[in-house]
Amino acid sequence: MKNIFLLGAFLISALSMSAQETNVSISGALPTGDAADFTSFGLNIDANYLWQVSEQFDLGVTAGYHHYFGEDVDLGGLMVEVDDFGFLPVAAAARLNLNESITFGADVGYAIGVSPDGNDGGFYYAPKIQYGLTSTLDIVLAYKGISRDGGSFDSLSLGVEFGL
């Protein structure tokens, strides 16, 4: 156990000596699969803090808030209004910079269920591809998934990421 703590301290100190980058992204999301049956649209805001491990690879953490708007669902002639869904994803982030314009990435962690009551959240994953317009502005296309008990909550998102 002591060795694990020493290794963790070494990795944190090594990463803190590397170049660092903070980004904030805003995106719109179209629910897919099960989520599309009871939500219509989503808005996401995420922030990440990345350390440059090598010239082409960044590693860090990300957190955000994802809000999906519930819609009215017809259950055999009975209209039911579905509540909005909210999640707070907290994850590890990895980015592979192929060149100055194209970056592949993935976030993996846990999405905490915020709303409605009974939303327990679940395992969170988000593979993505980014296209750099400038040194501080990217367009980001991502598939965001949350594996929950009894199903999944998935969406396809498109947005912009700003470097700070």
KEROFI-336098 format. One line per field, with one value per residue: residue number from 0; x, y, z of N, C-alpha, C, O, CB in turn; residue in one letter. Coordinates in steps of 0.2 Angstrom, whole numbers, plus 5000, padded with zeros to 4 digits. Glycine has a CB too. Layout:
REM KEROFI-336098
nr: NUM	...
n.east: X	...
n.north: Y	...
n.up: Z	...
ca.east: X	...
ca.north: Y	...
ca.up: Z	...
c.east: X	...
c.north: Y	...
c.up: Z	...
o.east: X	...
o.north: Y	...
o.up: Z	...
cb.east: X	...
cb.north: Y	...
cb.up: Z	...
rest: A	...
***
This chain:
REM KEROFI-336098
nr: 0	1	2	3	4	5	6	7	8	9	10	11	12	13	14	15	16	17	18	19	20	21	22	23	24	25	26	27	28	29	30	31	32	33	34	35	36	37	38	39	40	41	42	43	44	45	46	47	48	49	50	51	52	53	54	55	56	57	58	59	60	61	62	63	64	65	66	67	68	69	70	71	72	73	74	75	76	77	78	79	80	81	82	83	84	85	86	87	88	89	90	91	92	93	94	95	96	97	98	99	100	101	102	103	104	105	106	107	108	109	110	111	112	113	114	115	116	117	118	119	120	121	122	123	124	125	126	127	128	129	130	131	132	133	134	135	136	137	138	139	140	141	142	143	144	145	146	147	148	149	150	151	152	153	154	155	156	157	158	159	160	161	162	163
n.east: 5004	5010	5019	5011	5005	5017	5021	5010	5012	5024	5020	5010	5019	5028	5019	5015	5025	5025	5019	5003	4985	4970	4953	4936	4921	4906	4891	4878	4866	4860	4849	4851	4846	4839	4837	4832	4818	4812	4818	4822	4832	4848	4859	4876	4890	4907	4922	4940	4956	4972	4987	5002	5009	5017	5023	5012	5002	4990	4985	4973	4960	4942	4926	4909	4892	4878	4863	4847	4832	4816	4802	4785	4777	4767	4758	4749	4737	4737	4745	4760	4771	4788	4801	4815	4832	4847	4865	4881	4896	4911	4927	4942	4953	4959	4969	4974	4985	4985	4989	4991	4978	4969	4962	4960	4950	4946	4935	4933	4924	4913	4896	4886	4870	4859	4846	4830	4823	4829	4837	4851	4863	4878	4891	4902	4906	4915	4920	4928	4931	4941	4942	4954	4951	4958	4972	4966	4953	4942	4931	4920	4915	4906	4902	4892	4890	4881	4881	4868	4859	4848	4848	4854	4860	4862	4870	4873	4884	4888	4899	4908	4925	4934	4950	4959
n.north: 4994	5006	5008	5010	5023	5030	5029	5035	5049	5051	5051	5062	5072	5072	5074	5087	5095	5095	5103	5112	5112	5120	5118	5123	5117	5118	5111	5104	5091	5076	5064	5047	5029	5022	5033	5042	5040	5046	5059	5074	5083	5089	5099	5102	5106	5106	5105	5103	5098	5096	5087	5088	5073	5068	5075	5071	5066	5069	5069	5069	5076	5078	5086	5090	5096	5089	5091	5085	5087	5082	5075	5074	5059	5047	5035	5023	5032	5039	5053	5056	5067	5068	5070	5082	5076	5076	5076	5074	5072	5065	5062	5053	5059	5058	5062	5061	5069	5070	5079	5096	5100	5089	5079	5064	5058	5052	5051	5043	5038	5042	5046	5056	5055	5068	5073	5067	5063	5047	5045	5037	5038	5032	5022	5031	5036	5043	5044	5054	5066	5079	5095	5107	5124	5136	5140	5140	5136	5123	5112	5100	5083	5071	5055	5052	5041	5034	5020	5012	5005	4993	4998	5011	5028	5037	5049	5059	5072	5089	5102	5116	5119	5129	5135	5139
n.up: 5000	5004	4994	4983	4986	4986	4972	4966	4971	4965	4951	4951	4954	4943	4933	4936	4933	4919	4904	4906	4903	4902	4898	4893	4888	4878	4873	4862	4863	4856	4861	4861	4857	4871	4879	4870	4869	4879	4881	4874	4870	4874	4884	4887	4898	4901	4909	4908	4914	4909	4908	4899	4894	4884	4868	4860	4868	4880	4897	4910	4920	4921	4922	4923	4919	4913	4905	4901	4892	4897	4888	4883	4884	4875	4882	4877	4874	4886	4891	4897	4907	4906	4918	4918	4915	4924	4925	4933	4927	4932	4928	4921	4909	4892	4879	4862	4851	4835	4825	4822	4821	4822	4835	4845	4858	4875	4888	4904	4918	4931	4931	4941	4946	4946	4944	4939	4955	4961	4951	4949	4942	4934	4926	4916	4900	4886	4871	4859	4845	4840	4831	4828	4826	4829	4840	4852	4851	4848	4838	4844	4842	4850	4858	4871	4884	4897	4907	4916	4929	4922	4909	4897	4895	4883	4871	4857	4854	4849	4849	4855	4861	4872	4875	4890
ca.east: 5000	5014	5022	5006	5005	5024	5020	5005	5015	5029	5016	5008	5024	5030	5014	5014	5031	5024	5014	4996	4980	4963	4948	4929	4917	4899	4888	4871	4866	4854	4849	4850	4844	4833	4836	4828	4811	4809	4821	4822	4838	4852	4865	4882	4895	4912	4929	4945	4963	4976	4994	5006	5013	5022	5021	5006	4998	4989	4981	4970	4953	4936	4920	4904	4885	4874	4855	4843	4825	4811	4796	4778	4777	4761	4757	4743	4732	4739	4751	4764	4776	4794	4805	4822	4838	4854	4871	4887	4901	4918	4931	4949	4953	4965	4969	4980	4985	4988	4993	4989	4971	4965	4964	4956	4950	4941	4934	4930	4923	4906	4891	4882	4863	4857	4839	4825	4824	4829	4842	4857	4869	4881	4898	4902	4912	4914	4925	4927	4936	4941	4945	4956	4950	4963	4976	4962	4946	4940	4925	4921	4910	4907	4897	4892	4886	4880	4878	4864	4855	4842	4849	4859	4858	4867	4869	4878	4885	4892	4900	4915	4929	4939	4956	4959
ca.north: 5000	5012	5009	5013	5030	5033	5029	5041	5055	5052	5053	5068	5077	5072	5077	5094	5098	5096	5108	5110	5115	5120	5119	5123	5115	5119	5107	5102	5084	5073	5058	5041	5023	5022	5040	5046	5038	5051	5065	5077	5087	5090	5104	5100	5110	5102	5108	5098	5100	5091	5088	5085	5068	5069	5079	5069	5063	5073	5065	5073	5075	5082	5086	5094	5096	5087	5092	5083	5089	5077	5076	5071	5052	5044	5028	5021	5036	5043	5057	5057	5072	5065	5075	5083	5072	5080	5071	5077	5067	5066	5056	5054	5062	5056	5065	5059	5074	5067	5084	5103	5101	5083	5076	5059	5058	5048	5052	5038	5039	5040	5051	5056	5057	5074	5074	5067	5058	5040	5044	5035	5039	5026	5022	5036	5035	5048	5045	5060	5068	5087	5098	5113	5129	5140	5137	5140	5134	5117	5109	5093	5078	5065	5050	5051	5036	5032	5014	5013	4998	4993	5002	5016	5034	5039	5054	5062	5079	5093	5108	5120	5119	5135	5134	5145
ca.up: 5000	5004	4987	4978	4988	4983	4965	4965	4973	4960	4945	4952	4954	4936	4928	4937	4930	4912	4902	4908	4899	4905	4893	4894	4882	4878	4867	4862	4863	4854	4865	4856	4861	4876	4881	4865	4870	4884	4882	4867	4868	4880	4884	4891	4899	4904	4910	4909	4916	4906	4908	4893	4895	4878	4863	4856	4872	4886	4902	4915	4923	4918	4926	4920	4920	4907	4907	4896	4893	4896	4884	4884	4881	4875	4884	4875	4875	4892	4890	4903	4906	4909	4921	4915	4918	4925	4927	4935	4926	4934	4924	4919	4902	4888	4872	4857	4846	4829	4822	4825	4820	4824	4842	4847	4865	4878	4895	4907	4925	4934	4931	4947	4944	4950	4944	4944	4961	4959	4946	4953	4938	4932	4923	4911	4895	4881	4865	4855	4840	4840	4826	4830	4822	4831	4845	4858	4849	4844	4837	4847	4841	4855	4859	4878	4887	4904	4909	4922	4930	4918	4903	4896	4894	4878	4867	4852	4855	4845	4852	4855	4867	4872	4879	4894
c.east: 5004	5017	5017	5005	5012	5023	5015	5008	5020	5025	5013	5013	5027	5025	5014	5020	5030	5020	5007	4992	4974	4958	4941	4926	4909	4896	4881	4871	4860	4854	4848	4848	4838	4832	4832	4820	4808	4812	4821	4828	4842	4857	4870	4887	4901	4918	4934	4952	4967	4983	4997	5011	5019	5019	5014	5001	4997	4984	4979	4963	4948	4930	4915	4897	4882	4866	4852	4835	4820	4805	4790	4778	4770	4761	4750	4737	4733	4745	4754	4770	4782	4798	4812	4827	4844	4859	4877	4893	4908	4922	4938	4948	4959	4964	4975	4979	4989	4992	4990	4982	4967	4967	4958	4956	4945	4941	4931	4930	4916	4902	4886	4875	4861	4849	4836	4827	4824	4834	4849	4864	4872	4888	4897	4908	4910	4920	4923	4933	4935	4945	4947	4955	4956	4967	4972	4955	4945	4933	4925	4915	4911	4901	4897	4887	4886	4877	4875	4861	4849	4843	4855	4856	4863	4865	4874	4878	4890	4893	4907	4919	4934	4945	4957	4967
c.north: 5006	5013	5012	5021	5034	5034	5035	5048	5057	5054	5060	5074	5078	5075	5085	5098	5099	5102	5106	5114	5115	5122	5119	5121	5116	5115	5106	5095	5081	5066	5052	5035	5024	5029	5044	5045	5043	5057	5068	5080	5088	5096	5102	5105	5106	5106	5102	5101	5094	5092	5085	5080	5067	5074	5078	5067	5068	5068	5070	5071	5080	5081	5091	5094	5094	5087	5090	5084	5084	5079	5072	5064	5049	5036	5025	5025	5041	5046	5058	5062	5069	5071	5076	5078	5077	5075	5076	5072	5069	5060	5058	5055	5060	5059	5063	5064	5071	5072	5091	5103	5095	5080	5070	5059	5053	5050	5046	5039	5037	5047	5051	5059	5062	5074	5069	5063	5051	5039	5043	5036	5032	5027	5027	5035	5040	5048	5051	5062	5076	5089	5105	5119	5135	5137	5136	5138	5128	5116	5102	5089	5072	5061	5050	5046	5035	5025	5014	5006	4998	4996	5007	5022	5037	5045	5056	5069	5082	5100	5111	5119	5125	5133	5140	5146
c.up: 5000	4997	4982	4980	4985	4976	4963	4966	4967	4953	4945	4951	4947	4932	4930	4934	4922	4910	4904	4904	4902	4899	4896	4888	4883	4872	4868	4861	4860	4857	4859	4861	4865	4878	4876	4865	4875	4885	4874	4865	4875	4879	4889	4892	4903	4904	4911	4911	4913	4907	4902	4895	4890	4873	4860	4861	4879	4891	4907	4918	4920	4922	4922	4923	4914	4909	4900	4897	4892	4891	4886	4880	4881	4876	4883	4876	4881	4891	4897	4902	4910	4912	4917	4919	4919	4928	4929	4933	4929	4931	4923	4911	4899	4881	4868	4852	4840	4825	4825	4825	4823	4831	4843	4855	4868	4886	4898	4915	4927	4933	4937	4944	4949	4950	4939	4950	4958	4954	4949	4949	4936	4929	4917	4906	4889	4876	4861	4850	4840	4834	4828	4825	4823	4837	4852	4857	4845	4843	4839	4845	4846	4856	4867	4880	4894	4905	4916	4923	4926	4911	4902	4894	4889	4874	4862	4853	4851	4848	4851	4861	4866	4877	4883	4896
o.east: 5003	5018	5019	5005	5011	5026	5017	5007	5021	5027	5014	5012	5029	5027	5012	5020	5034	5017	5005	4993	4972	4960	4939	4927	4907	4899	4878	4876	4854	4858	4844	4848	4833	4826	4828	4816	4802	4810	4822	4830	4839	4859	4868	4888	4899	4919	4933	4953	4967	4985	4995	5016	5025	5014	5010	4995	5002	4980	4982	4962	4950	4929	4917	4896	4882	4864	4853	4833	4820	4804	4790	4780	4766	4764	4746	4732	4729	4750	4751	4774	4782	4799	4814	4826	4846	4858	4878	4894	4909	4920	4941	4944	4965	4959	4981	4975	4995	4997	4987	4979	4961	4973	4952	4961	4941	4946	4926	4934	4913	4904	4882	4875	4861	4846	4840	4832	4820	4836	4852	4869	4868	4891	4893	4913	4904	4925	4917	4938	4930	4950	4943	4958	4959	4965	4973	4950	4948	4929	4930	4909	4917	4895	4902	4882	4892	4871	4878	4861	4845	4838	4859	4851	4869	4859	4880	4873	4894	4888	4910	4915	4937	4944	4956	4968
o.north: 5011	5019	5016	5025	5039	5039	5039	5052	5062	5059	5063	5079	5083	5079	5089	5104	5103	5105	5101	5119	5109	5127	5115	5125	5115	5116	5106	5092	5084	5062	5053	5035	5028	5031	5049	5049	5044	5061	5064	5080	5088	5098	5099	5109	5102	5111	5097	5107	5089	5098	5079	5081	5066	5077	5082	5065	5070	5064	5074	5065	5085	5076	5095	5090	5098	5084	5092	5083	5081	5085	5068	5064	5050	5032	5024	5023	5046	5043	5060	5061	5067	5076	5071	5076	5080	5071	5081	5068	5075	5054	5064	5053	5061	5059	5064	5065	5070	5071	5090	5107	5096	5078	5072	5060	5051	5052	5043	5041	5032	5052	5046	5064	5062	5075	5067	5059	5049	5034	5048	5035	5027	5033	5026	5034	5041	5052	5053	5059	5079	5086	5109	5118	5137	5131	5132	5139	5128	5118	5098	5091	5069	5063	5047	5046	5036	5025	5015	5002	5003	4997	5006	5023	5039	5047	5054	5072	5079	5103	5109	5119	5126	5131	5146	5151
o.up: 4997	4995	4978	4975	4983	4973	4958	4962	4965	4950	4941	4948	4944	4927	4925	4934	4919	4915	4904	4901	4905	4895	4901	4883	4889	4866	4873	4858	4862	4856	4854	4867	4864	4879	4878	4863	4875	4890	4870	4859	4880	4873	4895	4888	4908	4900	4914	4908	4916	4907	4900	4898	4892	4874	4858	4859	4882	4888	4909	4918	4917	4926	4919	4928	4909	4914	4895	4903	4886	4890	4890	4874	4886	4873	4887	4879	4882	4890	4902	4897	4916	4908	4913	4924	4914	4932	4925	4938	4928	4932	4924	4908	4901	4879	4871	4848	4840	4823	4830	4829	4825	4832	4842	4858	4865	4889	4895	4918	4925	4934	4937	4941	4955	4955	4934	4950	4954	4952	4952	4952	4936	4929	4913	4908	4887	4877	4860	4850	4840	4832	4830	4819	4818	4839	4856	4861	4839	4847	4838	4846	4846	4854	4869	4879	4897	4904	4921	4918	4926	4908	4906	4892	4891	4873	4863	4852	4848	4850	4847	4867	4861	4883	4881	4899
cb.east: 4995	5020	5024	4999	5005	5030	5018	4999	5018	5033	5011	5004	5030	5031	5007	5014	5038	5021	5015	4996	4980	4962	4949	4927	4918	4896	4892	4867	4868	4854	4843	4857	4850	4835	4843	4830	4811	4809	4828	4816	4836	4856	4862	4885	4894	4913	4929	4946	4963	4974	4997	5009	5009	5023	5026	5007	5000	4985	4985	4970	4954	4935	4921	4904	4882	4876	4854	4844	4824	4808	4798	4772	4781	4758	4759	4741	4726	4739	4749	4767	4774	4798	4807	4824	4839	4853	4872	4888	4901	4918	4928	4953	4951	4967	4969	4979	4989	4982	4992	4992	4969	4965	4964	4957	4949	4943	4929	4935	4924	4907	4887	4885	4858	4860	4836	4818	4818	4823	4843	4857	4875	4877	4900	4902	4912	4913	4925	4927	4935	4944	4941	4963	4943	4961	4982	4962	4942	4944	4922	4922	4910	4909	4897	4891	4888	4877	4883	4859	4853	4836	4843	4865	4857	4868	4867	4876	4887	4889	4899	4914	4933	4934	4963	4956
cb.north: 5000	5010	5002	5010	5031	5029	5022	5040	5055	5046	5048	5069	5076	5065	5074	5095	5094	5089	5110	5112	5112	5125	5114	5129	5108	5126	5100	5106	5081	5072	5058	5039	5021	5018	5044	5044	5031	5047	5065	5082	5094	5084	5111	5094	5117	5096	5113	5093	5102	5090	5084	5091	5061	5061	5080	5064	5056	5079	5059	5080	5076	5080	5088	5093	5102	5080	5099	5075	5095	5075	5074	5075	5047	5044	5027	5014	5033	5038	5064	5050	5079	5061	5073	5090	5066	5085	5066	5080	5066	5066	5055	5047	5069	5049	5073	5052	5080	5065	5084	5108	5101	5078	5081	5052	5065	5041	5058	5031	5046	5038	5051	5061	5051	5080	5081	5066	5059	5038	5051	5028	5043	5023	5015	5043	5028	5055	5038	5066	5065	5089	5098	5113	5133	5147	5141	5146	5140	5111	5109	5094	5076	5069	5043	5058	5030	5038	5008	5018	4998	4995	5005	5014	5039	5033	5061	5059	5080	5093	5108	5127	5112	5141	5133	5144
cb.up: 5006	5009	4984	4980	4995	4985	4962	4970	4980	4959	4944	4958	4959	4934	4929	4945	4931	4909	4894	4915	4892	4911	4887	4898	4879	4878	4867	4856	4870	4846	4870	4853	4865	4883	4882	4858	4873	4891	4885	4866	4865	4881	4886	4888	4903	4899	4916	4903	4923	4898	4915	4889	4895	4875	4857	4851	4874	4884	4905	4912	4931	4910	4933	4913	4924	4904	4908	4895	4889	4903	4877	4882	4885	4867	4892	4878	4875	4898	4887	4905	4909	4904	4928	4915	4914	4930	4922	4942	4918	4942	4917	4920	4901	4888	4873	4855	4849	4824	4814	4822	4813	4818	4847	4844	4868	4878	4897	4906	4926	4941	4924	4952	4945	4947	4942	4942	4966	4957	4941	4954	4942	4927	4921	4914	4892	4883	4861	4860	4833	4846	4819	4832	4823	4833	4847	4862	4845	4848	4829	4854	4834	4862	4856	4881	4884	4908	4908	4922	4938	4922	4901	4891	4900	4873	4871	4845	4863	4838	4860	4853	4867	4875	4875	4901
rest: M	K	N	I	F	L	L	G	A	F	L	I	S	A	L	S	M	S	A	Q	E	T	N	V	S	I	S	G	A	L	P	T	G	D	A	A	D	F	T	S	F	G	L	N	I	D	A	N	Y	L	W	Q	V	S	E	Q	F	D	L	G	V	T	A	G	Y	H	H	Y	F	G	E	D	V	D	L	G	G	L	M	V	E	V	D	D	F	G	F	L	P	V	A	A	A	A	R	L	N	L	N	E	S	I	T	F	G	A	D	V	G	Y	A	I	G	V	S	P	D	G	N	D	G	G	F	Y	Y	A	P	K	I	Q	Y	G	L	T	S	T	L	D	I	V	L	A	Y	K	G	I	S	R	D	G	G	S	F	D	S	L	S	L	G	V	E	F	G	L
***
